[in-house]
């Protein structure tokens, strides 16, 4: 799951895109990037690993502006969460870029084919091959939307794709097959995004692309076609949601939204750590070596509330697949946390670190130095837990 924002209109492009991405950061925070085309006509790209604020720091050091552009926040599915794997991705010329939410299932097959044709690849992602396909079909001055349409016929998988090209200026092309893609209609300005919250600050008039749709956004309007190039009418709807309702995605409350998103969350988490190129599993952020993994003899899961139920499921899977007991005083404590229990994890994790024991957290938790400095043994805890249980004043 990734966040996408595109904009063409009279406003300053970069602030519009960054603010939209901020509304979508829940969809991905492994890396972020932006591409714009300024008056000079040369594509400008800034990318950064990690959260959106890292991209903002890069832009502050190396500013850019343009008349239209696209941005992306990434939850890694193919390739590590690094700057080079961050979107937008480019073709060989650097003048065609794409952002993507989804999975291209036949990307290895297409990559090999394109490499034989002379294309050079710089990333581990499936998305990069799409930029090169569009480059291939753009030869001879073919319009961007036509090159995209031809490229899509070769893709197998699911996608929400958004393209811009410095060679076919003042145009954004979006395509959908699976993941959501919403088009916003403003006053002489037009938007594309992964979800409604990114657009509410600018317009309440919008419509979702249907599977198979291709949208062309220009400074004068939006037109939609199908994969065969036939015009399609998509009526706009007025969205009356307030921003909080929009972030709940139409569900009655956040808990209901989280329940229905669980299968996708698990799938996205696993996809983000496995390379389909090599089959290698990436767990770099855990800072635990392969040798340490092989030495573990048991696992202890520390969890509370709904995370405890997740821990029960994890116990079953770990014991079945890894053949390690999940009980006792563990060699590898695993912390499952959400909401208020994140504070407990942030206090407990330094305890294991101070005792030179490796540990892992299912949620990235920012360890606040104040918590570490002020943490005191919890005298109210049962005797067997006092050495590992801390409270914050």
C-alpha positions as CSV (number, residue, x, y, z in Angstrom):
1,X,0.0,0.0,0.0
2,X,1.5,3.3,-1.1
3,X,0.3,6.9,-1.3
4,X,0.1,8.9,-4.6
5,X,-0.6,12.5,-5.3
6,X,-0.5,14.4,-8.6
7,X,-1.4,18.0,-9.4
8,X,-1.6,20.3,-12.4
9,X,-2.9,23.9,-11.9
10,X,-1.9,27.4,-11.0
11,X,-0.9,26.8,-7.4
12,X,2.7,26.1,-6.3
13,X,3.0,22.4,-7.0
14,X,5.4,21.2,-4.3
15,X,3.4,22.4,-1.3
16,X,0.2,20.9,-2.8
17,X,1.9,17.5,-3.3
18,X,3.7,17.4,0.0
19,X,0.6,18.3,2.0
20,X,-1.4,15.7,0.1
21,X,1.3,13.1,0.8
22,X,1.1,14.0,4.5
23,X,-2.6,13.0,4.5
24,X,-1.6,9.7,3.0
25,X,1.5,8.9,5.0
26,X,-0.5,6.1,6.8
27,X,-0.3,4.3,3.4
28,X,3.5,4.1,3.4
29,X,6.5,5.5,5.2
30,X,9.5,3.5,4.0
31,X,10.5,6.3,1.6
32,X,9.0,9.3,-0.3
33,X,9.7,11.2,-3.4
34,X,8.5,13.9,-5.8
35,X,8.9,14.8,-9.4
36,X,8.0,18.1,-11.1
37,X,8.6,19.7,-14.5
38,X,9.6,23.4,-14.2
39,X,9.4,26.0,-16.9
40,X,12.8,24.9,-18.2
41,X,11.2,21.6,-19.3
42,X,13.8,19.4,-17.5
43,X,12.5,16.8,-15.0
44,X,13.4,17.5,-11.4
45,X,13.2,14.7,-8.8
46,X,13.9,14.5,-5.1
47,X,13.7,11.3,-3.0
48,X,14.5,10.2,0.5
49,X,14.4,7.0,2.5
50,X,12.2,7.0,5.6
51,X,9.3,9.2,6.5
52,X,8.0,12.2,4.6
53,X,9.8,14.7,6.8
54,X,13.1,13.3,5.4
55,X,12.0,14.3,1.9
56,X,11.0,17.7,3.2
57,X,14.6,18.1,4.5
58,X,16.0,17.2,1.1
59,X,13.7,19.7,-0.6
60,X,14.7,22.4,1.9
61,X,18.4,21.8,1.0
62,X,17.7,21.5,-2.7
63,X,14.5,23.4,-3.6
64,X,12.5,22.7,-6.7
65,X,9.3,24.0,-8.3
66,X,7.3,23.3,-11.4
67,X,4.0,23.7,-13.2
68,X,2.8,20.1,-12.6
69,X,4.1,17.1,-10.7
70,X,3.6,13.8,-8.9
71,X,4.6,12.5,-5.4
72,X,4.7,9.2,-3.6
73,X,5.0,7.7,-0.2
74,X,6.2,4.0,-0.3
75,X,5.5,0.9,1.6
76,X,8.2,-1.4,0.2
77,X,7.0,-4.4,-1.8
78,X,9.9,-5.0,-4.2
79,X,13.3,-3.9,-3.1
80,X,14.7,-2.5,0.1
81,X,13.4,0.8,1.5
82,X,16.3,2.9,0.2
83,X,16.6,6.2,-1.7
84,X,17.4,4.4,-5.0
85,X,14.2,2.2,-4.7
86,X,12.1,5.2,-3.7
87,X,9.5,6.5,-6.3
88,X,9.2,8.2,-8.7
89,X,11.1,5.9,-11.1
90,X,12.7,7.0,-14.4
91,X,13.3,5.6,-17.8
92,X,16.7,5.6,-19.5
93,X,16.4,9.3,-20.5
94,X,15.2,10.5,-17.1
95,X,12.4,12.4,-18.8
96,X,9.6,9.9,-18.1
97,X,8.7,9.1,-14.5
98,X,6.1,7.0,-12.8
99,X,4.7,6.4,-9.3
100,X,2.9,3.1,-8.5
101,X,0.7,1.5,-5.9
102,X,0.4,-2.3,-6.5
103,X,2.4,-5.2,-7.8
104,X,3.6,-6.1,-11.3
105,X,3.6,-9.9,-11.2
106,X,5.5,-10.4,-14.5
107,X,8.1,-7.7,-14.0
108,X,11.1,-10.1,-14.0
109,X,10.0,-11.4,-17.4
110,X,9.5,-7.9,-18.8
111,X,12.8,-6.7,-17.2
112,X,14.8,-9.4,-19.0
113,X,13.1,-8.6,-22.2
114,X,13.9,-4.9,-21.9
115,X,17.5,-5.5,-20.8
116,X,18.0,-7.5,-24.1
117,X,16.7,-4.4,-25.9
118,X,19.3,-2.2,-24.2
119,X,17.5,-0.7,-21.3
120,X,19.5,-0.1,-18.1
121,X,17.9,-0.5,-14.7
122,X,19.0,1.2,-11.5
123,X,16.6,-0.3,-8.8
124,X,15.3,-3.5,-7.4
125,X,11.7,-2.5,-7.9
126,X,9.0,-3.9,-10.2
127,X,7.8,-0.3,-10.9
128,X,10.9,0.8,-12.8
129,X,10.1,-1.6,-15.7
130,X,6.9,0.4,-16.3
131,X,8.8,3.6,-17.0
132,X,11.0,1.8,-19.5
133,X,8.0,0.2,-21.2
134,X,6.5,3.7,-21.7
135,X,9.8,5.0,-23.0
136,X,9.8,2.1,-25.5
137,X,6.3,2.9,-26.8
138,X,7.0,6.7,-26.8
139,X,9.4,6.5,-29.6
140,X,8.6,8.6,-32.6
141,X,6.7,11.3,-30.7
142,X,3.8,9.1,-29.5
143,X,1.6,10.9,-26.9
144,X,2.2,9.9,-23.3
145,X,-1.3,8.5,-22.9
146,X,-1.0,6.3,-25.9
147,X,2.4,5.0,-24.8
148,X,0.9,4.2,-21.4
149,X,-2.1,2.5,-23.0
150,X,0.2,0.2,-25.1
151,X,2.4,-0.5,-22.0
152,X,-0.5,-1.6,-19.8
153,X,-1.3,-4.3,-22.3
154,X,2.0,-6.0,-21.3
155,X,1.5,-5.8,-17.5
156,X,0.1,-8.6,-15.4
157,X,-0.8,-7.7,-11.8
158,X,-2.6,-4.8,-10.0
159,X,-1.7,-1.2,-10.1
160,X,-2.6,2.4,-9.7
161,X,0.0,4.2,-11.9
162,X,0.6,7.9,-12.5
163,X,3.0,9.3,-15.1
164,X,4.5,12.6,-16.3
165,X,6.9,13.3,-19.1
166,X,9.0,16.3,-19.8
167,X,8.7,15.3,-23.5
168,X,4.9,15.6,-23.5
169,X,4.5,18.5,-21.1
170,X,1.5,19.9,-19.2
171,X,-0.1,16.5,-18.8
172,X,-0.5,13.8,-16.1
173,X,-1.7,10.3,-17.0
174,X,-3.2,8.0,-14.5
175,X,-4.3,4.3,-14.8
176,X,-6.0,1.9,-12.5
177,X,-6.4,-1.8,-12.2
178,X,-7.1,-2.8,-8.6
179,X,-5.8,-0.2,-6.1
180,X,-7.9,2.9,-5.7
181,X,-7.3,6.1,-7.7
182,X,-9.4,9.2,-7.2
183,X,-9.5,12.2,-9.6
184,X,-10.2,15.7,-8.0
185,X,-11.8,18.5,-10.0
186,X,-11.0,22.0,-8.9
187,X,-11.2,25.5,-10.3
188,X,-8.8,25.3,-13.2
189,X,-6.8,22.7,-11.3
190,X,-6.9,18.9,-11.3
191,X,-5.7,16.2,-8.9
192,X,-5.1,12.5,-8.7
193,X,-4.6,10.7,-5.5
194,X,-4.8,7.3,-3.8
195,X,-7.4,8.4,-1.3
196,X,-9.9,11.1,-0.6
197,X,-8.2,12.8,2.4
198,X,-5.4,14.1,0.1
199,X,-7.9,16.2,-1.9
200,X,-10.4,17.6,0.6
201,X,-8.4,20.7,1.3
202,X,-8.7,21.7,-2.4
203,X,-11.9,20.2,-3.7
204,X,-15.0,18.2,-2.8
205,X,-15.8,17.3,-6.5
206,X,-14.2,14.0,-7.4
207,X,-14.7,10.6,-8.9
208,X,-12.9,7.2,-8.7
209,X,-11.4,5.6,-11.7
210,X,-12.8,2.2,-12.5
211,X,-10.6,-0.8,-13.2
212,X,-9.2,-0.5,-16.7
213,X,-9.6,3.3,-16.8
214,X,-6.9,5.7,-18.1
215,X,-7.3,9.4,-17.2
216,X,-5.5,12.3,-18.8
217,X,-5.2,15.5,-16.7
218,X,-4.3,18.8,-18.3
219,X,-4.7,22.4,-17.4
220,X,-8.0,22.5,-19.2
221,X,-9.7,19.4,-17.9
222,X,-9.8,15.6,-17.5
223,X,-10.7,13.0,-20.0
224,X,-11.0,9.2,-19.4
225,X,-10.6,6.3,-21.7
226,X,-10.5,2.5,-21.4
227,X,-7.6,0.2,-22.3
228,X,-8.6,0.3,-25.9
229,X,-8.7,4.1,-26.1
230,X,-12.5,4.4,-26.2
231,X,-13.8,7.5,-24.3
232,X,-15.5,6.8,-21.0
233,X,-17.7,9.0,-18.9
234,X,-17.2,9.1,-15.1
235,X,-19.7,11.4,-13.3
236,X,-18.2,13.5,-10.5
237,X,-19.6,13.2,-7.0
238,X,-19.7,15.8,-4.2
239,X,-18.0,14.4,-1.1
240,X,-19.5,15.8,2.1
241,X,-17.2,14.0,4.5
242,X,-15.2,16.1,6.9
243,X,-11.4,15.2,7.0
244,X,-11.8,12.9,10.0
245,X,-14.6,10.9,8.2
246,X,-12.5,10.7,5.1
247,X,-9.5,9.3,7.0
248,X,-11.9,6.5,8.3
249,X,-12.5,5.6,4.6
250,X,-16.2,5.6,5.0
251,X,-16.3,3.1,7.9
252,X,-18.2,4.1,11.1
253,X,-15.1,4.2,13.2
254,X,-11.4,3.5,13.1
255,X,-11.6,0.1,14.8
256,X,-14.0,-1.1,12.1
257,X,-11.6,0.2,9.5
258,X,-8.6,-1.5,11.1
259,X,-10.5,-4.8,11.3
260,X,-11.3,-4.9,7.6
261,X,-7.7,-3.8,6.7
262,X,-6.0,-6.6,8.7
263,X,-5.6,-9.0,5.7
264,X,-4.1,-6.3,3.5
265,X,-1.8,-5.1,6.4
266,X,-0.4,-8.5,6.9
267,X,0.1,-9.0,3.2
268,X,1.8,-5.7,2.7
269,X,4.1,-6.3,5.7
270,X,5.4,-9.6,4.3
271,X,5.7,-8.3,0.7
272,X,7.9,-5.4,1.9
273,X,10.6,-7.7,3.2
274,X,11.0,-10.3,0.5
275,X,12.9,-9.8,-2.8
276,X,11.3,-11.7,-5.7
277,X,14.5,-11.2,-7.6
278,X,16.7,-13.3,-5.2
279,X,14.2,-14.8,-2.7
280,X,16.2,-13.0,0.1
281,X,14.4,-11.8,3.2
282,X,15.4,-8.2,4.3
283,X,15.3,-7.6,8.0
284,X,17.9,-4.9,8.1
285,X,16.1,-2.6,10.5
286,X,16.1,-5.3,13.2
287,X,19.9,-5.1,13.5
288,X,20.1,-8.9,14.2
289,X,22.6,-10.9,12.3
290,X,21.9,-14.2,10.6
291,X,24.3,-15.9,13.1
292,X,22.3,-14.5,16.0
293,X,19.1,-15.8,14.4
294,X,20.5,-19.3,14.1
295,X,21.5,-19.3,17.8
296,X,18.0,-18.5,19.2
297,X,16.5,-21.4,21.0
298,X,13.2,-19.8,22.0
299,X,11.0,-16.7,21.4
300,X,9.0,-14.7,23.9
301,X,6.2,-12.5,22.7
302,X,5.3,-9.5,24.9
303,X,1.9,-8.0,24.1
304,X,-1.2,-6.5,25.5
305,X,-4.8,-6.1,24.6
306,X,-5.6,-6.8,20.9
307,X,-1.8,-7.3,20.3
308,X,-2.0,-10.2,22.7
309,X,-4.4,-12.0,20.3
310,X,-2.0,-11.3,17.4
311,X,0.7,-12.8,19.6
312,X,-1.3,-16.0,20.0
313,X,-1.5,-16.4,16.2
314,X,2.2,-15.6,15.9
315,X,3.0,-18.3,18.6
316,X,1.2,-20.9,16.4
317,X,3.0,-19.9,13.2
318,X,6.5,-19.5,14.7
319,X,6.4,-22.8,16.4
320,X,5.1,-24.5,13.3
321,X,7.4,-22.8,10.8
322,X,10.5,-22.0,12.8
323,X,10.3,-25.0,15.2
324,X,11.1,-22.7,18.1
325,X,9.1,-22.7,21.4
326,X,7.4,-19.4,22.1
327,X,7.5,-19.3,25.8
328,X,9.8,-19.0,28.8
329,X,12.6,-16.4,29.4
330,X,13.3,-15.7,25.7
331,X,16.5,-15.3,23.8
332,X,14.5,-13.1,21.3
333,X,11.8,-11.0,22.8
334,X,9.2,-9.7,20.2
335,X,7.1,-6.7,21.1
336,X,3.7,-6.3,19.5
337,X,2.3,-2.9,20.2
338,X,-0.4,-0.4,19.2
339,X,-1.8,2.8,20.7
340,X,-1.0,3.1,24.5
341,X,1.0,-0.1,24.6
342,X,3.6,1.5,22.3
343,X,4.8,3.4,25.4
344,X,5.3,0.1,27.3
345,X,7.3,-1.3,24.4
346,X,9.4,1.8,24.2
347,X,10.3,1.4,27.8
348,X,10.8,-2.4,27.8
349,X,13.0,-2.5,24.6
350,X,15.8,-0.4,26.2
351,X,15.8,-2.9,29.1
352,X,16.7,-5.7,26.8
353,X,19.2,-3.6,24.9
354,X,20.9,-2.6,28.2
355,X,21.2,-6.3,29.0
356,X,22.7,-6.9,25.6
357,X,19.8,-9.1,24.5
358,X,18.6,-8.8,20.9
359,X,14.9,-7.8,20.5
360,X,12.4,-7.0,17.8
361,X,9.3,-4.8,17.6
362,X,6.4,-5.5,15.2
363,X,5.8,-1.7,15.0
364,X,8.5,0.9,14.5
365,X,8.7,2.6,17.9
366,X,10.6,5.9,18.4
367,X,12.4,5.4,21.7
368,X,12.1,8.7,23.5
369,X,15.2,9.5,25.5
370,X,13.0,11.0,28.3
371,X,11.4,7.6,28.8
372,X,14.7,5.9,29.0
373,X,16.1,8.4,31.4
374,X,13.1,8.6,33.7
375,X,12.1,4.9,33.6
376,X,11.9,3.3,37.1
377,X,11.2,-0.2,38.2
378,X,7.5,-0.8,38.7
379,X,7.1,-1.8,42.3
380,X,3.5,-2.7,41.8
381,X,4.4,-5.5,39.3
382,X,4.4,-9.1,40.4
383,X,7.8,-10.1,41.9
384,X,8.7,-12.2,38.8
385,X,8.2,-9.3,36.5
386,X,9.7,-6.4,38.4
387,X,13.1,-6.7,36.8
388,X,11.6,-6.3,33.3
389,X,8.6,-4.0,34.0
390,X,9.0,-0.2,34.1
391,X,6.7,2.7,34.5
392,X,7.1,6.3,33.4
393,X,6.5,9.1,36.0
